Amino acid sequence: MKLNLFGVEVEVVQGDIAFQPDVDAVVNAANAYLRPGGGVAGAIHRAAGTGLEEECRPLAPIKPGEAVITGGHNLPNKYVIHCLGPIYGIDEPADELLALCYRNALKLAEENEIVSIAFPAISTGVFGYPLEKAARVALKTVKETVPGLKKVKLIRFVLFDKKAFEVHKKVLQDLI
Ligand code: ADP
């Protein structure tokens, strides 16, 4: 599903964040230490190779809501933007910290003249953020941010499973 908001394509697809060859940047649902780990971070670091971990080391640790940018190494993307989402029930206020991730990632994208960017559903895996609640925060934040974007023209949400994809699709439809 795809729609145009203020000249920016906002798209929801089912897929693997480590296999998005047509976008300039992919977003990593990182851990504070910017280490490989599981889930999205595992997939991104596996595909990028050890050079990514080396580039990340001096940038860590980061705090919930923060984002940092690196090269894509062996990924097909020029950049990786690493965001630390809130751990649900621990990092508060969760909705503001999650929104901050998306805002900070898009700010870095603008600063680096990134035209296309793909996000996973940050915090909805190991960090336990309920899927629909997280989807509402993510898509609402994107909707609020797009009018101010000058460089970014495509924002893609890449959802790993069908359920997450359906939830994001519904939330995006509700928002328009
Ligand atoms: P967090 O620690 O921020 O919760 P996770 O990586 O554990 O991050 O999970 C975030 C979301 O990404 C979950 O919904 C999970 O199902 C999904 N996910 C896991 N692997 C991938 C992948 N390769 N591509 C896209 N999404 C993924």
py3Dmol code that shows the C-alpha trace and the ligand (Angstrom):
import py3Dmol

protein = """\
ATOM      1  CA  MET A   1       0.000   0.000   0.000  1.00  0.00           C
ATOM      2  CA  LYS A   2       1.296   3.426  -0.980  1.00  0.00           C
ATOM      3  CA  LEU A   3       0.046   6.976  -0.675  1.00  0.00           C
ATOM      4  CA  ASN A   4       1.318  10.432  -1.377  1.00  0.00           C
ATOM      5  CA  LEU A   5       1.489  12.917   1.499  1.00  0.00           C
ATOM      6  CA  PHE A   6       2.760  16.418   0.667  1.00  0.00           C
ATOM      7  CA  GLY A   7       4.765  15.042  -2.266  1.00  0.00           C
ATOM      8  CA  VAL A   8       6.305  12.208  -0.233  1.00  0.00           C
ATOM      9  CA  GLU A   9       5.409   8.566  -0.981  1.00  0.00           C
ATOM     10  CA  VAL A  10       4.599   6.700   2.220  1.00  0.00           C
ATOM     11  CA  GLU A  11       4.612   2.975   1.608  1.00  0.00           C
ATOM     12  CA  VAL A  12       3.883  -0.123   3.694  1.00  0.00           C
ATOM     13  CA  VAL A  13       5.299  -3.451   2.471  1.00  0.00           C
ATOM     14  CA  GLN A  14       5.959  -6.926   3.816  1.00  0.00           C
ATOM     15  CA  GLY A  15       9.607  -7.913   3.572  1.00  0.00           C
ATOM     16  CA  ASP A  16      13.116  -7.981   4.997  1.00  0.00           C
ATOM     17  CA  ILE A  17      14.755  -4.698   6.000  1.00  0.00           C
ATOM     18  CA  ALA A  18      18.162  -6.121   5.027  1.00  0.00           C
ATOM     19  CA  PHE A  19      16.954  -6.635   1.456  1.00  0.00           C
ATOM     20  CA  GLN A  20      15.737  -3.245   0.231  1.00  0.00           C
ATOM     21  CA  PRO A  21      18.171  -2.604  -2.625  1.00  0.00           C
ATOM     22  CA  ASP A  22      16.257   0.343  -4.101  1.00  0.00           C
ATOM     23  CA  VAL A  23      16.491   2.718  -1.112  1.00  0.00           C
ATOM     24  CA  ASP A  24      19.341   5.018  -0.076  1.00  0.00           C
ATOM     25  CA  ALA A  25      19.076   4.231   3.625  1.00  0.00           C
ATOM     26  CA  VAL A  26      17.717   1.502   5.871  1.00  0.00           C
ATOM     27  CA  VAL A  27      16.937   2.061   9.534  1.00  0.00           C
ATOM     28  CA  ASN A  28      18.252  -0.327  12.149  1.00  0.00           C
ATOM     29  CA  ALA A  29      16.184  -1.095  15.273  1.00  0.00           C
ATOM     30  CA  ALA A  30      19.432  -0.910  17.203  1.00  0.00           C
ATOM     31  CA  ASN A  31      20.465  -1.755  20.739  1.00  0.00           C
ATOM     32  CA  ALA A  32      22.242   0.857  22.886  1.00  0.00           C
ATOM     33  CA  TYR A  33      25.666  -0.605  22.096  1.00  0.00           C
ATOM     34  CA  LEU A  34      25.037  -0.732  18.349  1.00  0.00           C
ATOM     35  CA  ARG A  35      25.996  -4.417  18.380  1.00  0.00           C
ATOM     36  CA  PRO A  36      24.591  -7.094  16.029  1.00  0.00           C
ATOM     37  CA  GLY A  37      22.171  -8.952  18.382  1.00  0.00           C
ATOM     38  CA  GLY A  38      18.957 -10.513  17.011  1.00  0.00           C
ATOM     39  CA  GLY A  39      15.971  -9.354  14.964  1.00  0.00           C
ATOM     40  CA  VAL A  40      16.542  -6.356  12.708  1.00  0.00           C
ATOM     41  CA  ALA A  41      20.005  -5.563  14.087  1.00  0.00           C
ATOM     42  CA  GLY A  42      21.113  -9.152  13.483  1.00  0.00           C
ATOM     43  CA  ALA A  43      19.825  -9.157   9.911  1.00  0.00           C
ATOM     44  CA  ILE A  44      21.386  -5.772   9.090  1.00  0.00           C
ATOM     45  CA  HIS A  45      24.794  -6.574  10.594  1.00  0.00           C
ATOM     46  CA  ARG A  46      24.866 -10.024   8.926  1.00  0.00           C
ATOM     47  CA  ALA A  47      24.216  -8.481   5.542  1.00  0.00           C
ATOM     48  CA  ALA A  48      26.519  -5.479   6.091  1.00  0.00           C
ATOM     49  CA  GLY A  49      29.541  -7.442   7.368  1.00  0.00           C
ATOM     50  CA  THR A  50      31.921  -6.692  10.228  1.00  0.00           C
ATOM     51  CA  GLY A  51      32.886  -3.279   8.850  1.00  0.00           C
ATOM     52  CA  LEU A  52      29.549  -1.957  10.095  1.00  0.00           C
ATOM     53  CA  GLU A  53      30.219  -3.100  13.658  1.00  0.00           C
ATOM     54  CA  GLU A  54      33.618  -1.412  13.525  1.00  0.00           C
ATOM     55  CA  GLU A  55      32.146   1.846  12.301  1.00  0.00           C
ATOM     56  CA  CYS A  56      29.458   1.669  15.017  1.00  0.00           C
ATOM     57  CA  ARG A  57      31.804   1.076  17.962  1.00  0.00           C
ATOM     58  CA  PRO A  58      32.953   4.684  18.542  1.00  0.00           C
ATOM     59  CA  LEU A  59      29.369   5.984  18.155  1.00  0.00           C
ATOM     60  CA  ALA A  60      27.974   3.813  21.013  1.00  0.00           C
ATOM     61  CA  PRO A  61      26.271   3.892  23.430  1.00  0.00           C
ATOM     62  CA  ILE A  62      23.172   5.792  22.347  1.00  0.00           C
ATOM     63  CA  LYS A  63      20.064   6.672  24.383  1.00  0.00           C
ATOM     64  CA  PRO A  64      16.402   5.856  23.670  1.00  0.00           C
ATOM     65  CA  GLY A  65      15.099   8.166  20.949  1.00  0.00           C
ATOM     66  CA  GLU A  66      18.581   8.846  19.540  1.00  0.00           C
ATOM     67  CA  ALA A  67      19.734   8.051  16.016  1.00  0.00           C
ATOM     68  CA  VAL A  68      23.176   7.858  14.416  1.00  0.00           C
ATOM     69  CA  ILE A  69      24.197   7.330  10.790  1.00  0.00           C
ATOM     70  CA  THR A  70      26.846   5.078   9.231  1.00  0.00           C
ATOM     71  CA  GLY A  71      27.700   3.721   5.810  1.00  0.00           C
ATOM     72  CA  GLY A  72      25.946   0.641   4.456  1.00  0.00           C
ATOM     73  CA  HIS A  73      29.122  -1.468   3.969  1.00  0.00           C
ATOM     74  CA  ASN A  74      28.072  -4.694   2.163  1.00  0.00           C
ATOM     75  CA  LEU A  75      24.393  -3.763   2.186  1.00  0.00           C
ATOM     76  CA  PRO A  76      22.958  -2.504  -1.106  1.00  0.00           C
ATOM     77  CA  ASN A  77      22.195   0.817   0.661  1.00  0.00           C
ATOM     78  CA  LYS A  78      24.502   3.815   0.987  1.00  0.00           C
ATOM     79  CA  TYR A  79      23.564   4.434   4.625  1.00  0.00           C
ATOM     80  CA  VAL A  80      22.273   2.766   7.774  1.00  0.00           C
ATOM     81  CA  ILE A  81      20.517   4.953  10.342  1.00  0.00           C
ATOM     82  CA  HIS A  82      20.598   3.296  13.761  1.00  0.00           C
ATOM     83  CA  CYS A  83      17.754   4.174  16.120  1.00  0.00           C
ATOM     84  CA  LEU A  84      17.335   3.056  19.706  1.00  0.00           C
ATOM     85  CA  GLY A  85      13.646   2.582  20.446  1.00  0.00           C
ATOM     86  CA  PRO A  86      12.210   2.543  23.975  1.00  0.00           C
ATOM     87  CA  ILE A  87      11.944  -0.725  25.893  1.00  0.00           C
ATOM     88  CA  TYR A  88       8.206  -0.907  26.520  1.00  0.00           C
ATOM     89  CA  GLY A  89       7.316  -0.496  30.202  1.00  0.00           C
ATOM     90  CA  ILE A  90      10.801   0.749  31.093  1.00  0.00           C
ATOM     91  CA  ASP A  91      11.798   3.748  28.975  1.00  0.00           C
ATOM     92  CA  GLU A  92       9.181   6.462  29.497  1.00  0.00           C
ATOM     93  CA  PRO A  93       7.324   8.222  28.026  1.00  0.00           C
ATOM     94  CA  ALA A  94       7.363   5.404  25.484  1.00  0.00           C
ATOM     95  CA  ASP A  95       5.283   7.146  22.809  1.00  0.00           C
ATOM     96  CA  GLU A  96       7.444  10.282  22.865  1.00  0.00           C
ATOM     97  CA  LEU A  97      10.686   8.307  22.747  1.00  0.00           C
ATOM     98  CA  LEU A  98       9.423   6.206  19.852  1.00  0.00           C
ATOM     99  CA  ALA A  99       8.270   9.314  17.961  1.00  0.00           C
ATOM    100  CA  LEU A 100      11.680  10.858  18.583  1.00  0.00           C
ATOM    101  CA  CYS A 101      13.345   7.876  16.854  1.00  0.00           C
ATOM    102  CA  TYR A 102      11.395   8.529  13.665  1.00  0.00           C
ATOM    103  CA  ARG A 103      11.924  12.301  13.839  1.00  0.00           C
ATOM    104  CA  ASN A 104      15.664  11.950  14.463  1.00  0.00           C
ATOM    105  CA  ALA A 105      16.057   9.379  11.687  1.00  0.00           C
ATOM    106  CA  LEU A 106      14.277  11.641   9.200  1.00  0.00           C
ATOM    107  CA  LYS A 107      16.355  14.621  10.356  1.00  0.00           C
ATOM    108  CA  LEU A 108      19.561  12.667   9.647  1.00  0.00           C
ATOM    109  CA  ALA A 109      18.112  11.637   6.295  1.00  0.00           C
ATOM    110  CA  GLU A 110      17.496  15.274   5.363  1.00  0.00           C
ATOM    111  CA  GLU A 111      20.978  16.339   6.507  1.00  0.00           C
ATOM    112  CA  ASN A 112      22.540  13.616   4.345  1.00  0.00           C
ATOM    113  CA  GLU A 113      20.364  14.318   1.304  1.00  0.00           C
ATOM    114  CA  ILE A 114      18.756  10.893   1.466  1.00  0.00           C
ATOM    115  CA  VAL A 115      15.869  10.568  -0.984  1.00  0.00           C
ATOM    116  CA  SER A 116      14.511   7.146   0.010  1.00  0.00           C
ATOM    117  CA  ILE A 117      14.481   5.474   3.417  1.00  0.00           C
ATOM    118  CA  ALA A 118      13.069   2.202   4.801  1.00  0.00           C
ATOM    119  CA  PHE A 119      12.063   1.689   8.432  1.00  0.00           C
ATOM    120  CA  PRO A 120      11.335  -1.505  10.370  1.00  0.00           C
ATOM    121  CA  ALA A 121       8.717  -1.446  13.167  1.00  0.00           C
ATOM    122  CA  ILE A 122      11.105  -0.119  15.820  1.00  0.00           C
ATOM    123  CA  SER A 123      10.619  -1.470  19.394  1.00  0.00           C
ATOM    124  CA  THR A 124       7.962  -4.041  18.421  1.00  0.00           C
ATOM    125  CA  GLY A 125      10.222  -7.097  18.750  1.00  0.00           C
ATOM    126  CA  VAL A 126      12.418  -7.803  21.768  1.00  0.00           C
ATOM    127  CA  PHE A 127      11.558  -4.355  23.197  1.00  0.00           C
ATOM    128  CA  GLY A 128       7.907  -5.423  23.540  1.00  0.00           C
ATOM    129  CA  TYR A 129       6.038  -2.355  22.243  1.00  0.00           C
ATOM    130  CA  PRO A 130       2.484  -3.447  21.286  1.00  0.00           C
ATOM    131  CA  LEU A 131       2.307  -3.579  17.499  1.00  0.00           C
ATOM    132  CA  GLU A 132      -0.740  -1.418  16.823  1.00  0.00           C
ATOM    133  CA  LYS A 133       0.224   1.224  19.376  1.00  0.00           C
ATOM    134  CA  ALA A 134       3.719   1.432  17.855  1.00  0.00           C
ATOM    135  CA  ALA A 135       2.284   1.607  14.317  1.00  0.00           C
ATOM    136  CA  ARG A 136       0.074   4.562  15.333  1.00  0.00           C
ATOM    137  CA  VAL A 137       3.018   6.452  16.822  1.00  0.00           C
ATOM    138  CA  ALA A 138       5.256   5.698  13.828  1.00  0.00           C
ATOM    139  CA  LEU A 139       2.785   6.653  11.111  1.00  0.00           C
ATOM    140  CA  LYS A 140       1.430   9.698  12.972  1.00  0.00           C
ATOM    141  CA  THR A 141       4.986  10.978  13.426  1.00  0.00           C
ATOM    142  CA  VAL A 142       5.725  10.470   9.738  1.00  0.00           C
ATOM    143  CA  LYS A 143       2.498  12.259   8.804  1.00  0.00           C
ATOM    144  CA  GLU A 144       3.451  15.217  11.017  1.00  0.00           C
ATOM    145  CA  THR A 145       7.010  15.312   9.667  1.00  0.00           C
ATOM    146  CA  VAL A 146       6.457  15.024   5.892  1.00  0.00           C
ATOM    147  CA  PRO A 147       5.340  18.625   5.298  1.00  0.00           C
ATOM    148  CA  GLY A 148       8.793  19.828   6.424  1.00  0.00           C
ATOM    149  CA  LEU A 149      10.832  17.389   4.314  1.00  0.00           C
ATOM    150  CA  LYS A 150      12.813  18.770   1.383  1.00  0.00           C
ATOM    151  CA  LYS A 151      15.040  15.865   0.311  1.00  0.00           C
ATOM    152  CA  VAL A 152      13.200  12.703   1.370  1.00  0.00           C
ATOM    153  CA  LYS A 153      10.686  11.549  -1.257  1.00  0.00           C
ATOM    154  CA  LEU A 154      10.015   7.938  -0.213  1.00  0.00           C
ATOM    155  CA  ILE A 155       9.394   6.553   3.271  1.00  0.00           C
ATOM    156  CA  ARG A 156       8.858   2.795   3.319  1.00  0.00           C
ATOM    157  CA  PHE A 157       7.786   0.692   6.289  1.00  0.00           C
ATOM    158  CA  VAL A 158       9.067  -2.860   5.938  1.00  0.00           C
ATOM    159  CA  LEU A 159       7.139  -5.342   8.050  1.00  0.00           C
ATOM    160  CA  PHE A 160       8.498  -8.796   8.562  1.00  0.00           C
ATOM    161  CA  ASP A 161       5.276 -10.775   8.928  1.00  0.00           C
ATOM    162  CA  LYS A 162       1.775 -10.602   7.505  1.00  0.00           C
ATOM    163  CA  LYS A 163       0.170  -9.532  10.780  1.00  0.00           C
ATOM    164  CA  ALA A 164       2.497  -6.562  11.230  1.00  0.00           C
ATOM    165  CA  PHE A 165       1.956  -5.636   7.579  1.00  0.00           C
ATOM    166  CA  GLU A 166      -1.859  -5.751   7.928  1.00  0.00           C
ATOM    167  CA  VAL A 167      -1.788  -3.685  11.131  1.00  0.00           C
ATOM    168  CA  HIS A 168       0.375  -0.979   9.542  1.00  0.00           C
ATOM    169  CA  LYS A 169      -1.819  -0.917   6.454  1.00  0.00           C
ATOM    170  CA  LYS A 170      -4.927  -0.405   8.575  1.00  0.00           C
ATOM    171  CA  VAL A 171      -3.292   2.303  10.685  1.00  0.00           C
ATOM    172  CA  LEU A 172      -2.114   4.154   7.569  1.00  0.00           C
ATOM    173  CA  GLN A 173      -5.633   3.991   6.098  1.00  0.00           C
ATOM    174  CA  ASP A 174      -7.092   5.325   9.383  1.00  0.00           C
ATOM    175  CA  LEU A 175      -4.712   8.276   9.342  1.00  0.00           C
ATOM    176  CA  ILE A 176      -5.825   9.659   5.977  1.00  0.00           C
TER     177      ILE A 176
END
"""
ligand_1 = """\
27
ADP
P 13.415 -3.947 18.921
O 14.567 -4.395 19.785
O 13.475 -2.458 18.591
O 12.096 -4.409 19.431
P 13.578 -6.120 16.914
O 14.631 -6.243 15.888
O 13.550 -7.129 18.009
O 13.704 -4.618 17.488
O 12.150 -6.135 16.197
C 11.528 -5.039 15.597
C 10.496 -5.524 14.591
O 11.150 -5.926 13.402
C 9.684 -6.735 15.041
O 8.325 -6.501 14.653
C 10.277 -7.900 14.243
O 9.303 -8.881 13.941
C 10.709 -7.211 12.985
N 11.831 -7.847 12.249
C 12.692 -8.806 12.661
N 13.590 -9.105 11.699
C 13.282 -8.297 10.631
C 13.814 -8.125 9.307
N 14.855 -8.828 8.874
N 13.222 -7.191 8.497
C 12.171 -6.455 8.912
N 11.629 -6.569 10.145
C 12.160 -7.480 10.987
"""
view = py3Dmol.view(width=600, height=400)
view.addModel(protein, "pdb")
view.setStyle({"model": 0}, {"cartoon": {"style": "trace"}})
view.addModel(ligand_1, "xyz")
view.setStyle({"model": 1}, {"stick": {}})
view.zoomTo()
view.show()
